[in-house]
Amino acid sequence: MNPGVNEIAVKTILSKSGIPGRKYCINPYVGCAHACRYCYATFMKRFTGHIEPWGSFVDIKMNAPEVLRRQLKRAEKGGIIMSSVTDPYQPLEAKYKLTRKCLEILLLFKFPVDILTKSPLVLRDIDIISKLKDAQVGLTITTDDEKMRKIFEPDAPSILSRINALKKLHEAGIPTYVFTGPLLPMDPERLAREIKPYADSVLIDRMNYTGKTEWLYKKYDIGKWLDEGFIDDIIFRLRKSLSPADVSIIC
């Protein structure tokens, strides 16, 4: 899907974060072209006036780097996550380079940075990321099954491309982690084998927004993956297969 694009100006770009351990968040874009069916960030539509389906629009915060520079001059030091309600490396980043420009500014101010993405485009910025203070990069890898990826994350990069990006970041000496959230239908032992060599830690989360996706589970006859006991067993197997890596269960 080619999203509708709006170039906008904003007054702030550095916002307080409710994520534990992260004082601030930076979202260079509103909306996300990956169009993940489960995305919690669809609530953003209430505040932006968009009525289009999630994944069909992206607002480009054109002045984000300039605003960030101004805000950082007054901000107390604290960890920053990029991003919390968008993917900072969604396809339009290749053209607009807002995430890269923001990282260049963060490098000047020496703020700790946590980058979370589904995209191998993050590899473009290894030159900057490797110089950042206390930086880490997370790849969201929710399954090892490309069929499931196409069902739940239709316009996101392939699983293999994410694993390859994780490997290259790890080989570049950048601290890495994997966010397996939400946990989608998978072979947990296989996924563990794929990510374990390249991830310093793994975060696991369940499908918390079943109202958005229950129809997909029914359509593809995978309803058992919503059963709490079944998921508990999958998490146990995944965690066991990742041992002795640092694994955290969010909920």
C-alpha positions in Angstrom: 0.0 0.0 0.0 1.3 3.5 -0.9 0.3 5.8 2.0 -1.1 9.3 1.7 1.7 11.6 2.7 1.3 15.0 4.5 4.2 17.2 5.3 3.5 19.0 8.6 5.2 21.3 11.1 5.2 20.6 14.9 5.8 22.6 18.0 7.4 19.7 20.0 9.1 16.4 19.1 10.6 15.4 22.4 7.8 14.0 24.6 7.6 12.4 28.0 7.5 8.7 27.8 5.4 6.2 29.9 7.8 3.4 29.0 9.8 2.2 32.0 13.4 3.3 31.8 12.8 5.8 29.0 12.2 9.4 30.0 11.4 10.6 26.6 10.2 9.5 23.2 10.7 10.8 19.7 8.3 10.1 16.9 9.4 11.7 13.6 6.2 10.5 11.9 2.5 10.2 12.6 1.2 6.9 11.3 3.1 4.0 9.9 3.1 2.4 6.4 3.8 -1.1 7.8 0.1 -1.4 8.5 0.4 -4.0 11.2 -3.1 -5.3 12.0 -2.5 -5.4 15.8 -0.9 -2.0 16.2 -1.9 -0.2 19.4 -0.8 3.1 18.0 -4.1 3.4 16.0 -5.3 5.5 18.9 -3.3 8.3 17.4 -6.0 8.8 14.9 -8.2 10.4 17.6 -5.7 13.2 18.0 -4.8 13.9 14.4 -8.1 14.0 12.6 -7.3 11.1 10.3 -10.2 8.8 9.5 -8.3 6.7 6.9 -7.4 3.1 7.7 -4.2 2.6 9.7 -1.3 2.2 7.4 -2.8 4.3 4.6 -1.4 7.7 5.9 1.8 9.1 7.2 2.4 12.6 8.4 6.0 13.8 8.0 7.2 16.1 10.8 9.3 18.2 8.6 10.8 20.5 11.2 11.5 17.7 13.7 15.3 18.1 13.8 15.2 21.8 14.4 12.6 21.4 17.1 14.5 18.6 18.7 17.7 20.7 18.9 15.8 23.5 20.6 14.1 21.2 23.1 17.3 19.3 24.0 19.0 22.5 25.0 16.5 22.7 28.0 15.9 19.0 28.6 17.2 17.1 31.6 19.3 14.1 30.7 17.3 10.9 30.3 16.9 7.9 28.1 15.1 8.4 24.8 13.2 5.8 22.8 12.8 6.2 19.0 10.0 5.5 18.5 6.9 4.7 20.6 3.9 5.2 18.2 5.5 4.9 14.8 8.4 3.1 13.1 11.3 5.5 12.8 12.6 3.5 9.8 9.4 3.0 7.8 9.9 3.3 4.0 9.5 7.1 3.8 12.5 7.5 6.1 14.7 6.6 3.1 13.6 9.8 1.4 13.1 12.2 4.3 15.9 11.1 6.6 14.2 12.7 9.7 15.3 9.9 12.0 18.9 10.2 10.8 18.9 13.9 11.3 17.5 13.5 14.8 20.2 11.0 15.6 22.8 13.4 14.5 21.5 16.0 16.9 21.2 13.4 19.7 24.9 12.6 19.1 25.8 16.2 19.8 23.8 16.3 23.1 24.9 12.8 24.2 21.5 11.5 25.3 21.1 7.7 25.7 19.0 6.3 22.8 17.0 3.2 22.3 15.9 2.6 18.7 13.1 0.1 18.0 12.2 -0.8 14.4 11.0 -3.5 12.1 13.2 -2.3 9.2 16.7 -3.1 7.9 16.9 0.5 6.9 18.4 1.1 10.3 21.6 -0.3 8.9 22.0 2.9 6.9 22.7 4.8 10.2 25.3 2.4 11.8 27.9 5.2 11.4 25.9 7.5 13.7 24.5 4.8 16.0 27.9 3.4 16.8 29.0 6.8 18.2 25.9 7.4 20.3 26.2 7.4 24.1 24.5 4.3 25.6 22.7 3.4 22.4 21.0 0.1 21.7 18.9 -1.1 18.7 15.9 -3.4 19.0 14.4 -5.3 16.1 10.7 -6.3 16.5 10.6 -9.9 15.4 7.2 -11.4 16.2 7.4 -14.8 14.5 9.6 -17.0 12.4 6.8 -17.7 10.0 6.6 -15.5 6.9 3.0 -16.5 6.3 2.0 -15.2 9.7 4.0 -12.0 9.0 2.0 -11.4 5.8 -1.2 -11.9 7.7 -0.5 -9.6 10.7 2.2 -7.3 9.3 1.3 -7.0 5.6 3.5 -4.2 4.6 6.4 -4.6 7.1 9.8 -6.0 6.0 10.3 -9.7 5.9 11.4 -11.7 9.0 14.7 -12.7 7.3 15.6 -9.1 6.5 15.1 -8.2 10.2 17.2 -11.1 11.4 19.9 -10.1 8.9 19.8 -6.5 10.2 20.1 -7.8 13.8 23.1 -9.8 12.8 24.9 -6.9 11.1 24.2 -4.6 14.1 25.6 -7.2 16.4 28.7 -7.6 14.2 29.2 -3.9 14.3 29.4 -4.0 18.1 26.1 -2.2 18.7 24.1 -3.5 21.7 21.0 -5.3 20.3 17.7 -6.7 21.5 14.7 -8.4 20.0 11.2 -7.4 20.9 8.9 -10.4 20.3 5.7 -8.5 20.8 3.0 -9.4 20.1 4.0 -13.1 20.1 2.5 -14.4 16.9 2.1 -18.1 15.8 5.6 -19.5 15.5 8.0 -22.4 16.1 9.6 -21.0 19.3 12.7 -23.2 19.1 13.4 -22.2 15.5 13.0 -18.5 16.3 15.3 -18.8 19.2 18.0 -20.4 17.0 17.7 -17.6 14.5 18.0 -14.7 17.0 20.0 -16.0 19.9 23.4 -15.5 18.4 22.8 -11.8 17.7 20.5 -10.5 20.5 21.9 -9.3 23.9 18.4 -9.5 25.3 14.8 -10.5 24.3 11.5 -8.9 25.4 8.4 -11.1 25.0 4.9 -9.7 25.0 1.5 -11.3 24.3 -1.2 -10.2 21.9 -2.8 -7.6 24.1 -5.2 -6.1 21.6 -7.3 -9.1 20.6 -10.2 -7.0 19.6 -8.3 -5.8 16.5 -7.2 -9.3 15.5 -9.6 -12.0 16.7 -11.2 -12.2 13.3 -7.8 -13.0 11.7 -7.3 -15.9 14.2 -10.7 -17.3 13.4 -10.2 -16.8 9.6 -6.9 -18.7 9.6 -7.9 -21.3 12.2 -5.2 -20.3 14.6 -7.5 -19.5 17.6 -5.4 -21.6 20.0 -2.8 -18.9 19.9 -5.2 -16.7 21.9 -5.5 -19.3 24.6 -3.6 -18.2 27.7 -2.4 -21.7 28.7 -1.2 -22.4 25.2 0.7 -19.1 25.0 2.2 -19.7 28.5 3.7 -23.0 27.1 5.1 -21.2 24.0 6.7 -18.5 26.1 8.2 -21.2 28.3 9.6 -23.0 25.3 10.9 -19.8 23.8 12.5 -18.7 27.0 14.1 -22.1 27.5 15.5 -22.2 24.0 17.0 -18.7 24.4 18.8 -19.6 27.7 21.2 -18.2 29.0 20.2 -15.0 27.1 18.6 -12.2 29.1 14.8 -12.7 28.6 12.1 -10.5 30.0 8.3 -11.2 29.9 6.4 -8.0 29.7 3.0 -9.5 30.6 
